[in-house]
């Protein structure tokens, strides 16, 4: 086939896709009517995982699993908005990596509430101003986000999903030449994570590095100054219309940030691959071996612990700690219930069981 024939074939397939997608949305609308009549939850990560796993098994073409996920997550997001539009809050500003994480699950059509602090995201979900909230919990280079961890203990919210986002930085500027750039704006952590690029490409040019509150703000400032640049996310560069001169400039291409999706009243059904998060406040923490005894409960039952993070009990004069604990499994698994019943709700707070991504 020649080029014109190929294009005509693509157009015909696009027409079929549009028809099939509209048929799917009609069914989604009927599902939404049933859910509203029974006050059921619209966002079901475990159901989405079932669909994606099934499609991967059926796939015999060129699409990879990440490509399938990207396409169908957007279809899921459009479907949810058709079933019941819901507001999602996230840690801003607009164009941040948290914004990118939120859109990766809730799509571009959702109603978003951009908030300035992690506390305000928790509060928006707690008060019902948003149905879901998206916050960062940890970066594999920088560690845990302590503010998120502390509010998980203090607030009565549930983790319904996790998002693992590759963190890529771009170098964006209105200027075409590095020699014309006088200032580079970015967040301090971004400067640290792009040190090799700065040393190799910008050494000796006399460019001033200026720390700002966010990479989104950096992109906005670079958009307004012809002799400035920003180290920022690609989404913020596109948002503020700053041309990208270099992409993926981070030192470590394995840089990942994990985000949590929070809700006030959503409880997931069990899937075939879950993770559970707990807050643990052990009794008699000054007694030797108390932490070992708790962890041994998991080992004896063959439960794989994936995280244990200690945090100080604020407001106490003594050095006492609580623990953020994560493991592979669901709260309703029999071995997990045995541990929960042994220690009781006064010592263990369940934060959520959700489809495992990381």
N, C-alpha and C positions, 0 to 999 in steps of 0.2 A: 504494500500500500504506500502511496505517496503521502506527503505531509497533510494535504487537504483531506484526504480520506481518513487519515488517523484522527485529525481534529473532529471530523464529522462523527466518527465512532465514539470519541470521548464525549461529544455533546449528547449523543444518544444515550450513553451510559449515565451521564449527569441527569438527564430527564428521568431515567428509571430510578435513580437514587432519590430524586426529589419526590417522586410518587410513593416510593417505599417508605421514606421518612415521614411523609404526611399520613400514611396508613398507620405507622407506628405511633404517631402522636394522637391519632384518634383512639387507639387502644389505651394509651397513657391517660388520656382525658377520662376514659371510663374507669380506669383504675383509681384516678384521683377522686372521682365522684364517690366510689366505694369507700376510699380511705377517709374522706371528709365525713361521710355518714357514720363511720365508726370511730372517728377522732384518732385515726392511726397516724403513725409517723411517715413522712414523705421520704426523708433521707435514710436509706438503708445500705450502708457500705458493704455489708455481708452479701446482700443480693447483687450488688454491682460486681463484687468479686466473682460470684458464681457465674455471671454472664461473661466476664472477661476470661475466666479460666476455660469455660466451654468454647468460646470463640477461638482461643489459642489452640485448643485440641483439634478443632475443625479446620484451622487455617492451613492451606497448602500453597499459598501464594507468596508474594514478595514482602508483604507487610510483616514487620517484626512485632514482638509483644509490646515494646514501648510505643510503636506507631498505633497499634490497635488501641492501647490504653488512651493515648492522647485523643484519638478520634471519638471514641465512645464515652470518655469522660465529658466531652462537650455535648454529646447527644444526651447523656444522663442529665446534665445541668439544664439543658433546654427543656427536657421532659419534666424535671422537678418544678421549673417555673410555670409550666403549663398546668401541672397538677395543683400546685399551691405555692404562689410566690412567697418567698421567705427572705427576711433581711439577715445579712451576714456581716458581722463586725470583724475588723482585723486591725492589728497594730500598724499604724501608718508610718510615714506618709504614703500617699498614692505613688505607685511605682516602686515600692519597697519589695524586698524578697518575700515578705509576708503577704503582700498584695498578690504576688505571683503564685504563692502557694495556695491562697484562697481561690484564685481564678482557676487553678489547675483542677480543683474539685467542684467548684460551683459555677464555673463558666463566666463568660463575659456579659451575660444578660441579667444576672442576679442583681438585686439591690444591695449595695454595700454601704456600710457605715465605717468611715475611716476615723480611727481614734488615736490619740497621741501617746497613750501609755498602756502597758499591759494591764494595770489595775482597771482602767476604763473599759477595756475589752471584757474582763471578767464581770464588771459591774453591769455592762450592757446586756449580757446574757442573763445574769442573776435577776435583773429587774424586768426582763422580758422585752426590752427595747430591740434586741436582736435574738433570733432563734438559735444561731450558731456564732461562735467566736473562734478566730484563728490566731494563735500565738506561737512564737518559737519556744522550744524547750531545750534544745542542745545543738551544738555544732561539733563536728568530729575533730576540729582543730583547736577550738577555744573552750570546749566544755559546756557545762550546763548553764542555762539561763536561770539564775537564782531567784529572780523576781517571780517568774512563772512557777517554779517549784514551790515557793513559799505560799503563793495564792492558791495553788492546788490543795494545800493543806488547810488553808483558812476559809476558803469558799466552798459552797455546796454545789459544785458543778460536776458533770460527768464527761469523761473523755469518750467520744464516739468514733474517732478516727485519727490516724496519724498520716502525715505527708512527709516524704523524704525528698528534698529538693537539692539537686546539684547547684552549687554556688559558683557562677561564672561572672567575672568582672570584665567590663569593656573600658576602653580609653576613648572618650568622645570629646570632640571639639569642633567649633565653627572654623577653626584655622586648619589649612591644609598642610602646614609645615610645623614640625616640632620647634624649629628655631624661633618661630613667632609667638610661641606660648610663654607667658610670663608666670601664670599661676595654675595650680592644679587643686581642685577641690575634691574632697572625699571624706568619708568617715575614718577615724583613726584605725579601726580594725581592718579596713580595706587597704590602707597604706601598708600595714604590716603584712597582709596576705598577698600583696603584689610587689614585694620588695625586690625580687629579681628583675622584673620588668623595669622598675624605676631605676635600678642600678645599671642595667645594660643599655637602655634606650635614652635615658634622660640625664645620665651622669655628665657633669661639666657644662650643662646648658644654663645653669643659674636659675632654674625654675623653682618658685616658692611652693611648698606643699602646705595647704591650708586645711585644717580639720574643720568639718561642719557636722551638724547633728545627724545627717543621714546622707546616703548616696543619692537619694531622690533630690534632696536640696542641692547637692553638688551638681547634678544634671541641670537643674533649673538655673543655677548661677552661671554655668558654662553656656547655657543657651542665651544668656543676656550679655555676655562679655566676649568680644571677638578674639581677645588674646588669652582666654582662659580655657581650661579643659577640666574634665571630670573623670574620675574612676568610679564607675557606677554599674548598675545592672543594665542589661540590654532593654528591659521593659521601661526603665525610667529614661534612657536615652531616646527611645522612640516616643515616649509620652511627651517629652519637651522638645522634640524635633532637633536633637543634636546629632550630627553625623558621627558614626562610629569609625574611628581610624584603625583601632586594633581590637580584636575580640579575644576572649579567653586568656586574659593576661595574668591570672592568678598563679602563684607559685606551685600550688598543689592541685592537680586536676581531679583529685579525689575529695575535694572539699564539699561537704554535705551539711545541710542544716535540716533538722527534724522539727516539724511543726505539729501541734495538736489542734484538733477541732473539738470544741467544747459545746456542751448543751446543758440545759437545766433538767430536761425531762425525757431524754432519749436513752433507751436501753437496747443495745444490739442483741440480735439473736446470735446464737453460736454458729461459727463457720468452721471450716476444716483446718484453719490456721490462724489462731488468735493470740493476742498478747494481752496481758493484764497488768495494770498499774495499781500499786497500793501505797498508802501512807502508813508507816509502822512506828508506833511509839511504845517501845518495849518496857515492861515492868522491871524495876530493880536494875536499871542500866549500869549501876556502879558495881554490881556483882560480877566477878570474873566468869566469863564463858556464856553470858546471857545472849550475846549476838550470835556466837557460834551455835548455840542450841537452837536458835530460831532458824538459822540458815540450814542446819542439819535436817530440819523437818522437810525442806524441799529436796535435799539430796537423797534422803531416805525414800522419797516417793517418786524419784526420777523426774522431778520438775526442773527444767532448765532456767536458772536465773540469768537474766541478761543485763541487769543494772542494779546496783545498790549505791545510793548517794546519801551521805550524811549532811544534815543541816542543823544548826543550833536552834534550841528551843528559846525563842526570843522572850524577853521579859522575866527571865530567871537569873538569879545571881550565880548559881552553880553552872559548871560546864556540862550541860546535858544536851542530848541530840535526838532528833527523830530521823527516820530513813525513808527515802523514796526508793521503792523496790519494784522491779519489773520482771516478769517471767513469761515464758511461752505457755499458753493455756488459757482457759476460760474460767471465770469465777464459779460456774456451775459444775465444773469437773469434780468428781468425787474426791480425789486426793486434795484438791484445793479447799474444798469444803471442810475436810478434816482439820486442816490447819486453821481455817477461819474459826471454826467452832472451838478449837483448843485455846486460842488466844482471845477471841471475843471482840466485839465491836468497840470496846473501850480501848483496845490496843491496835486494832487494824481498821483503817478506813479504805474501803474499796472505791477507786476512782473511775474504773471502767474496764471493760473487756471489749476488744475491737480487733478488726482485721489487721494482722501483722504485715507491715511493709518493710521495716528495717530489722 
